[in-house]
Each structure stands twice: as C-alpha cells, then as structure tokens.
Amino acid sequence: MDVGADHIQDTEESVSGTANNPATGAATGAAMARERHNPMSRSTSGVTTIAVDGPAASGKSTIARAVAERLNLLYLDTGAMYRAVTWLALRGGIDPADEAAVSALAARVTFDFPDRGAATHVNPPIIVDGVDATDGVRDPAVDAVVSVVAAYRGVRAALVREQQKIARARGVVMVGRDIGTVVLPDAPLKIYLVADAAARARRRYDERIARGEGADYDEIYGAMVRRDHLDSARAHSPLRPAPDAVELDTTGLTIPEVVDRVLALARERAVGG
C-alpha cells in the first residue's frame, strides 16, 4: 500500500443532524444556498445518494469524503453518530451493556455539526447534547464497546430515522455499515469497500500514531477482527453488501485510484449530474 498523502485511512467522522429535532440538524445557510444553486447536488429524478459501506478502516470515510467534494454533495459518516451515543453513555456513567438505558439515550440525544457542509475536513466537529465530542468519539474506550451499542435495535432505529431524513432532503454520500441494505436501499449507487484485516489494522495504527497517541498493532488487529465478527453476526442490520452493491477492494490502492473508480460509476448512473 502506498503511504503518505494518498494513504487510505478510515477515520470515524460525521456530519449529521439530531435524532429528535430536525431543525438543529439543518445545514448552515451558506451550505444550503450552495446546494440550491448547484445542479450537481441533485439528479433529474430528485435527491441523489451514494451509499458507502464496509468494515472498519476499509477506506470508507476517506473515499466518501473525496467523492462528496468532487460531486458537491453532502458527506455524512454515520459511524460517528453511533460513536457519539457510546461516548455519551460512558461519560454519563451508563453501562454500555444496559440496552434499555442506552436505547433511551439514543432516542433523546441531540447532534450538531457546525461544519457539516465542509467535506474536506478530516475531523469535522461533532457536538452531542451541547458538548464537543470531536476527540471523544475516537477514544479507545469507545472503540472497545461501540459495536455492542450499535447492535441495539433501539439505537439503530433512532439514528436510522435521522439519517433517512437527511437523505430525503439533500444529495448525500453516506457512509456506514448498513447504508445500502437498510438506511438507503434505493440509492442509485451502492459501494462496498473491503480490504484485508492486516491492512486495515495498519491504517488504524498509523492514524493513532499520527495523532500522537500510543498504539499497539497486535491489539488493534485483534480488536478489528472481533469487531468484524460482531458487525457481521449482529441480529439487527448486520454488516453485509447489498445485492446490487459494487464491491471494491482497497488493499494496495491509493485514494485517487479508488475515488476515480467511484466517480466513474457515478457518471455511469448519472449520480450528481
């Protein structure tokens, strides 16, 4: 795999709305004005959407962010929404194993993303119940239990509703693990990104080192394999490609190579045009 500026990474960031209040989930005035006057943000048939799914560190966030910027569509990484609920539960002393309590939290939590229109931001700010969780959602403690929280039916129902509201209102490149199968099953283009576990663990290791954090490759690899199993085996919205998704293996590829492939597919299906 090439390293450096074009090294594929998969940070868990998001630009979203609020689970309870669509008003606070609205885009900034400037971003909305750009979309109203830019024909690339919608197709002739209505709001355009690209669904991007795949396991952790497969390159979803990096690729989707670049595609959204090129097509002038909203970039939304839904993973940060699940991470935010997990972070808020830990911060508030709620046991992540308490499904009822965590689901109730997800149903009432509010999200705010001040820079939701900026697809180029590596870590867009995420505000949860008025508290800045931008760094907190990437804490190793969150990594350890986010798959448990994300498997809860109540949590998924609350966040999927908000994700669907956003997609109905705006053209979007949406990233997650069940976008093509559950959240946006009618998306005109569905991408499923994969890479071998060793390559994905190396990407996550490099991300943490770049942020000045301590990291153990073997520990990250083991956690990634466990998460792959949890995400794929969960009862509600398991990780799997949609039947009509295009699978792209990012192992050994650079960002521009994968982005170009996705853009070519988007042109074929008139997404963003």
N, C-alpha and C positions, 0 to 999 in steps of 0.2 A: 504494500500500500504506500502511495506517495504521502509524504508528510510535509508540513509547512502550511502555507496559506490555504492550500486546496485540500488539506486533510479533512476527510469527512468526519464530523462529530455529530452527536445527537443529544444536545442539552435538552432538559425538560423545561421549556419555557412556554408562555401562553399569552395570548391576547384574547380576552373573553369578556363576559358580561356579568350579570348577577343572577343567582338562582331564583331570587324572589322578586326582583324589581327590574323590569326591562329598561326602565328609564336610566338607571345607573349603569346599565350595560350598553348604552348607546355610544356611538363613536363621537369623537370630538367634532365640533362644527367644521373645522378645516378639512378633516378626513372625509366627512360626508359630502362636502362640497366638491372635493376632488372626484369622488365616485360618481356624483350626479352628472358631472360634465365630461366624464371619460367613458367612451363607449366600450372600452376593453373590460370594464368591470362587470358587464352583463352580456349575455348572449341574446340572439334574436328570440329565443324561446323563454327568456326570463333570467333569473339569477343563476349564474354559473358556479359550479362547485367542482373541486378536485378533492377526492378522499385519499389520504395517505396513511397507510397502516404498516405495522411491522414491529418486531421485538425491540427491546431496549438497545440503544446505540447502533441501530441499523442505518442511521443517517437521516431519519425522518425529518427532524427539525431543521437541520442544515439545508437539506434539499428543498423542503416545502417553503422555507423562508425565501430561498433564492428564486423559486418558481413564482411565488406570490409577488415578489418585487418586479420580476420581468413582465408579468401579466397584469400588474397593478390591481391585484386582488387582496382582500384581507387575509392575513396569516393568523391562524388560530391553532395553537398547540394545546389540545385538551388535557394532556398529561399533567400540566401544571395545576389544573383545577382539582384533580384527584390528590395531587401532592399537597395542595393548599388545605384541603379538608383534613388530610392526615396531619399536617404541621399544626393546624389549629387545635385538633384533638389532643395531640401531645402537649401543646402549650397550655391547654386548659385542664390538663390532668384527666382527660377521658381515656379510658383503656381502649386501644385500637381493637381489642378482641370483643368489645361490647357493641355488637352490631346495631342494636336498637338506639343506643346513645349516639353513635357515630352517624347513623342514618338521619336521626333527628337534627343533628348539627348540619349535615349537608343540605337539608331541606330549608334551613333558615339562614345559611351563610350568604353574605354578600361579597361580590368581587368588583374590583375596579382596576382598570388597566389604563393609566394615563397616556401611554404611548402606543395604544392598540393599532394606530394607523402606520406605525413605523416598522415595516417588515425587516429592515436591515439590522435592528437592534439584536445583539446576541442574547442579552438577558433583559427583556422588557420588564419594567417594574410591575409587580403584582401586589395589589392591596387587598387584604382579606379582613372583612369586618373593621375597616379603618386602620389596620396595622400593616406596615410594609413587610411582606413575606418574601421578597425577591431572593434573598440569600437563604432564608429558612427552608424554602421548598426543595433546595438541593442538599440539605443536611443529610449525612449518612444515616441518622436516626429515622428520617423519613424514608430513605431508600429501603430500610430494613422491613418496613411494615406497609408500604403503600399498596402493594399487591393485595394484601389482606383487606384493606379498606376499599380498594377499587372493585373487589369481588362482591360487595354487599349490594343487594338488589335496590334498597332504598337510596343508597348513594348514587348508583348509576342512573336510576330513574330521575333524580333531581337534576343531575348535571347534563344528562342527555337532553332533557327538555330545554334547557338553556342553550345548548349547542344547536339544536334544531331551530330555535327562534332566530339565532344569529344567521344561520344559513338561509332561512326563508327571506331574510331582509336584505342580505348583501352577498355579492360574489365572494367566495372564500376558498382558500386552500386550507383544509382542516386535517390536523394530524392527530393520530391516536392509535388505539388497538382494536376498535370496533366501529370505525367510521364507515367503512364501505359495507359492513354487514348489518349494522344496527342504526347508527345515527343518520347516515345519508345513503340508504340503499339504492336510491335513484340517481345518485351522482353520475354525470355523463362520463367521467373518467375516474377510475379507481386504481391506485398504485399500491402494491405491496412490496416493501423493501425488505431484503434479507441480507445477512452476512454471517459468516461462521462465528461461533461463540468466542473463539480466541481473539479474532479481530475486533469484535465488539467490546470485549473486556479491555483490550489495549486502548481503544478510543476513550473509554470512560476513565481509565487510569491516567491517560495523557491530559484529559480535561481537568482532573483534580490537581495534578502536578502544576498545570498552567495557572490554576487559581491559587497556588501556593499552599495547598492542603497536603496533608500526609496521605499516602495511598499505598495499598498492598495489592499487587496484581492478582495473586492467588485468591485472596479474599474476594476481590471484585469479580473474578471469573466464577467462583463458586456461587456467589450471590446472583449472578446473572443467569446461570444455569437453573438455579432454583426458581428465579422469577419467571423464566421461560415456561417452566413446568406449571407454576401457579396460574399464569395468564392463559395458558392453553387448556388447562384442565378445569378452570372455574365453571360453575354451573350457569352463570349469567354473563352473556356477551363474551364468550371465550375468544382469545386471540386466534384468528384464522383468516386466510384470504377470502374475499368474496368470490363467488364462482366466476364472475366476469372481470376480476382484477387482473392487471398486468403485473407479473412478478419480475422484479429487478434485483439482481444480486450485486450489492455494492462492494463486496470484498475486492480490494485491489484497485478500485476505481477512484478517480478524483471527483471532486464536486462538479466541475464543469461537464464532465462526461455524463454523469447521471442527470444533471439538470437539462442538458441538451436532449437526452432521450425522453424525458418527461415533457419538455416543450414540444418536441416533435409529435408525441402522442396527443398533446393538447390541440395542436394545429389540425391533426387528422380528424379530431372530433369537434372542432370549432369551439373549444373551450376558451373563454376570454376574448373571443373575437366577434 
